[in-house]
Amino acid sequence: ETPKNFTTHGLWPDNVSTELNYCGRKKDNYKIMTDDRETNDLYERWPDLTIEKDICLDKQNFWRYEYNKHGTCCEATYNQEQYFHLAVALKDKFDLLKSLGNHGIIPGSKYTVQKINNTIKTVTQGYPNLSCS
């Protein structure tokens, strides 16, 4: 089945010169999310593509990993809930499938990497890290 949208790979804070990782000193700082509406909403935009939805929502290992590795690096500004809300808000703000379509790039057709890169840069103001397989 053809994918119907893009997903989020991650939300990585940086200090301009380098990406920040494991600012919580590799301990488990994640608090399991219990609000079904919130976790379902998060799953729609940031699913764990390696396991079934119900296991992802129950165990939350993917989000735990992402938060402990990256979210802890912005705890002074965003707590865990705010970190995930920001990820969802950014995903919604930059609806890449819609934006690419608005620029004439539609699934099922072929385009150069340069055309896709330039279109994404126009939309997001940043160059994507794009790789093809």
C-alpha positions in Angstrom: 0.0 0.0 0.0 1.3 3.5 -0.9 1.9 5.7 2.2 -0.7 8.4 2.6 1.5 10.9 4.5 4.9 11.5 6.0 5.8 10.7 9.5 8.0 12.4 12.0 11.5 11.0 12.4 12.4 13.0 15.5 12.5 16.4 17.2 16.2 17.1 17.9 17.2 20.2 19.8 20.6 21.7 19.0 22.8 24.5 20.2 23.4 25.9 16.7 26.8 24.1 16.3 25.9 20.6 17.3 22.9 18.2 17.9 22.3 17.5 21.6 21.8 14.0 22.9 21.1 12.3 26.2 21.1 15.4 28.3 19.4 13.4 31.1 22.6 11.4 31.4 21.1 8.3 29.8 18.8 7.6 32.7 15.1 7.1 32.1 13.4 10.5 32.5 10.2 9.4 30.5 6.8 9.4 32.2 4.3 7.1 30.6 1.5 9.0 29.0 -2.0 7.8 30.1 -4.3 10.2 28.3 -5.8 8.0 25.4 -6.8 11.0 23.3 -3.3 12.5 23.6 -1.5 9.2 22.8 -3.7 8.4 19.9 -3.2 12.0 18.6 0.6 11.6 18.9 0.5 8.2 17.3 -1.2 9.6 14.2 1.7 12.0 13.7 4.6 10.2 15.2 4.0 6.4 15.1 6.4 3.7 15.9 6.6 2.1 12.4 8.3 -1.1 13.8 5.4 -2.5 15.9 1.6 -2.7 16.1 -0.3 0.4 17.2 -1.7 -1.1 20.4 1.7 -2.2 21.5 3.2 1.2 20.8 0.4 2.9 22.8 0.8 0.5 25.7 4.6 0.3 26.0 5.6 3.7 24.5 9.2 2.5 24.1 9.7 4.5 20.9 8.6 7.8 22.5 10.5 6.9 25.6 13.7 6.5 23.5 13.1 9.8 21.6 12.4 11.7 24.8 15.3 10.3 26.7 17.7 10.9 23.8 16.5 14.3 22.6 13.7 15.7 24.7 15.8 15.8 27.8 18.0 18.3 26.0 15.3 21.0 26.1 13.8 20.3 29.5 14.6 23.8 30.7 12.2 25.1 28.1 9.8 22.2 27.3 8.7 19.6 29.8 7.8 16.1 28.3 4.2 17.0 27.5 5.3 20.3 25.8 8.1 18.5 23.9 5.5 16.1 22.3 3.0 18.9 21.7 5.7 20.9 19.9 6.6 17.8 17.7 2.9 17.5 16.8 2.5 21.2 16.2 5.5 21.3 13.9 4.3 18.2 12.0 0.9 20.0 11.5 2.5 23.3 10.5 4.7 21.7 7.8 2.2 19.3 6.2 4.8 18.2 3.6 2.4 16.0 1.6 0.0 18.9 1.1 2.9 21.4 0.6 4.6 19.2 -2.0 1.2 18.8 -3.8 0.7 22.6 -3.8 4.0 22.8 -5.7 3.0 20.1 -8.2 4.9 17.2 -6.6 2.4 14.3 -6.2 2.9 10.7 -5.1 3.4 8.2 -7.9 5.4 10.5 -10.2 9.2 11.0 -10.5 11.1 14.1 -9.5 14.7 15.0 -9.0 16.1 15.1 -5.5 17.0 18.8 -6.2 13.4 19.7 -7.0 12.1 18.0 -3.9 14.9 19.6 -1.7 14.2 23.0 -3.2 10.5 22.7 -2.6 10.9 21.6 1.0 13.4 24.4 1.6 10.8 26.9 0.2 8.1 25.5 2.6 10.2 25.0 5.8 13.1 27.4 5.3 15.5 24.6 5.9 17.2 21.9 3.8 15.9 18.4 4.3 18.2 15.4 4.9 16.8 13.5 2.0 17.9 10.0 0.9 16.4 7.7 -1.7 16.2 4.0 -1.8 
